[in-house]
Amino acid sequence: MDGTLSLTFRPALRTATADSVLRLYTRHGMALTSMEAVRSLPLEDRDHRQPRRTLYASVAAGEGAATAVAVTGSEIATTVSGGATAGVVVGAVAVDAVASLAMMGRAVGDVASRYGYDMRDPGEELFAMGVLSLGMAGDVGAKTQALASLSRLTQRMMRRATWSELNKHVLVKVLQKVYQRLGLRLTQRKLAQIVPVAGIGINAALTASLVDKTFERAQAVYRLRTLSEKYGIDPSEWTSGTSSRTSEQDVVDVVEILDETDATDDTQPDPTFV
């Protein structure tokens, strides 16, 4: 995991450079010369300079769709030898994980830098790792399980499994219901054509959701941090109330990240931050 993060998340995090952020603010009429100057801006100004959330979700969806195609093919073959091999499936899942981490790294770095935090600072990298952990919570396992289930279903269909065996898969049951509602008969030939399409949609949606949630929670974390630093507030005080942007549990998780970072690192840009 550490090696994967070193190859993907950390480099992607650092692509959001201080120079690019300063140029962005200059184009909007704010001649700033340092990230400290960015952090001195009102929160409203920094909120308005945030990247487009839909852009990250769209790119992530495209990457997830490509992985699903690699796992199933454009149409499920009628023989085992004609389908995706184990090496291709494992490789596709590995590439999917790497690409997803890179997307999340870029999203976190983009959000953080526009709030005035330099991703080249080792302390900021540690903080961003905590944000990644919060964004990934509960979603990565579901995404991996979905791809594994799609691969198992594909392999069974290539081995000409019976309907009783195929109906053990949730996706097949759902497709059966859809065809019944439409007054159509679902044959194995039709199933072989529709499963890759459904797989593309499912994995694209899961990948987009994972990156989008990481983006959303990164904004919540850095907004909380910004306000805590600006007004000298202990982050634990935020757990007494919640906003429409995040759930109470998310706020608790954010506070834990802030506390853990302070306990393990003394290189925070602002020593007054608690």
N, C-alpha and C positions, 0 to 999 in steps of 0.2 A: 504493500500500500504506500509506504514511504517513497519507494522508487517511482511508482506511478505518479504520485503527487509531484515529485521532483521533475518528472518529464513533462507533465501536463499542467497541473493546477498552478504551480508556482510561476513558470514562465508566462502562462496566460495572465496571471495576476499582475505581473510586472509590465505587460504591454500597455496598461493604463498609466502612462507616464505623467509626471508633474508638468513637463513642457507642453504636452498636448492639452492638459487641463487649463493651463495659463493662457494658451492661445485661444481656447474656447471662450474663456471669460473676456479676453480682449476683443474678440469679434462681437461680443454683446455689450461693448462700451465700458468695460471695467478693466482698466490697465493695472493688472496685478502682477507682482514680480516674484512672489513666493507662495508656497502652500500655507504658510502662516497667515498671509493676507487673505487667502480663500477662507480659512477658518474664522476670520474676523467678520465675514459677511453675515448679514441676517440669515436665519434659516430659510426664510421664504425665497431669497435669491438663489440659494443653493438647491432648493427643491426644484426650482424652475429650470435648472441646468442639468437635470438628471436625464440619462439616456432613455430612449424609447423602449419600454418594456416589451411591447409586441414584437420588436425586431429580434430579440433574443429567443423568445418563444417560437417564432417562425423558423429561425435557423435550426433550433433544436429539433423541431418537428421534422424537418427535412432529413436531418441526420438519423433520427429514429426510424423514419420510413425506409431509408437505405439499408439499415441493419435488418429490418424485417424481410426485405427482398432477398438479402444474402442468406437468411435462415431458411426461407421457404422456396425461393425462386419465384419467377413471375407466374408460374403455374406448377402445381405439384405433379411430379413425374409419376408415371404408372409403374415404374420399377425402382427398387432400392438403388441400383447402380446409376440411375438417371437423376437422382436428387442430390441435395447438398451433402457433402461428406462431413464427418465429425470434425475434421480439421477446419473446414470452412465455417461451420456453425460456431465452434469455439473461438475461432479468429474473429468472426463478426461480432460476437458478444464482447470480446476483449477490446476491439476497436470502438464499439459502442460506449464502453465504460470510459475509455481514454478520451474520446471526443466529448462525452458529457461532462467529465471533470474539467476539460479545457474550457468549455462553454461557461460552466459555473465559475471558474477562476476569472474569466474575462468579465463576467457580470458583476461579481463581487468587487473586483479591482476598479471597474468603471464607476460603480456607485460610490465606493470609498474615496476615490481620488477627487470626484466632483464635490464631495463634502469637505475636501481639504486634507486628506490623509495620504501621505506618500507611501506607495507600495514598495519602494526600495528600502524602506526602513525595516530592519529585522523584527522590531517590535510590532509593526503594523502587519507583517506577514503572519506572525503568530496569532494576532487578533483575527485576521481574515480566515485562518484555519478554523477558529472557533465558529465563525459565521458559516463557513462551509458545513461544519458538523450540524449546525442548527438547520440549515437548508436541506440537507440530505436526510434528516431524521424520518424514518418510516417509509421512504419512497423508493430507495434503491432496491430493497428486497423485493418489493412488489413488481418492479420493472424486470428484474432478473427472472423471477418466477414466471412472468408472462412470456418472456422469450423462451424459457425452458419448456413451458407447456406447449407453445407454438411448435417448437422443434419436435417434441414427442408426438404431437398430433400429425405432423408432416411425415415422420418416419412410419407411423402406423398406417397411414393412407397409402404410402408407397409399398407397404407389405400387404396391401389389399385386405385390410382389417374388415371385419363384419360390422354391420350397423350397431349391434349391441356393444361392441368394443368402442366404436367411435362415439357413441352417445354418452360415454363416461366423461367426455370432455365438455366443459361448460360452453365453449365457443360453438361446438356442433349443436348443442341443445338450443342455444340462442338462434342460430341460423335456421334450425328446423322450425322454431316458432314463427320467425319472420316469414318464411316461405308459406307456412300454413295460413297465416293472416292474409297473405296475398293470393291465396287460392292456388299456389303452385306446388309442384312436387320437387323435392330436393333429391337429386340423384348424386351418386358418388362422383360422377363426372363434373357436375355443377359445383359440388363441394370442393373439388380440386381446383376449380377456377376462383371460387369466392374466398377460400381460406387465406391465400396470400394477400388479397385486398383487405380483408378484415384485419389481418396481422399488421399490415402497414398502418392502418388507421389506429389500431390499439397502441402499437409501440411509438408511433409519432405523437399521440396524445400523452402517453406516459412520460416521454422524454421532454416534451414541451412543458408539462406540469412540473416536472422536477426542476428544470432550469428557472421557470417562472416563480416557483415557490422560493428558490434560493435568492432570486432577484428581490422579491417582495420582502423576505426576512432580512436581507442585507440592508434594505432601505430602513426597515424598522429599527435594526440595531444601530445603524449610524445616525439616524435621527435622534434616538434615545441618547446616544453618546454625545452628540452635539449639544443637545439641550442640557444634559448633565454637566458638561464642561462649562457651558456658557453661564449657567445659573448656580453652579456649585452644589448641585443636588446629588445626594447619594442615590445611585441607581435602584437600590432596594426599596426606596420610597415609591417608585413607580408601580410596584406590585399592589399598592392600595387601590388602584383604579386602572381601567383599561380604556383603550380608544377603539374606534371603528377600524383601525388599520391592522390590529393584531389581537389575538385571543389572549386571555389571562395566562394560559400555560406558556405561550410564546414569550410573554413578558418575563415570566419566571426564568425561562431558559436563557433569555438574553442577559439577565442579571447574573446568572451562573457563569456565563461566558466572560462577562466583565470581571467578576471576582476571581475566576481562575487565571485569567490573563495577568491581573495585577499580582497574584500570588507567585507566579512563575517567571515574571519578566519585569525588569526595572528600567526598560528603555522606552517607556511610553513618551510620546512627543510632549505631552502636557503633564508635568509631575503633580499638578493639583487635581488630576482626574482620579476619582475613587472607583 
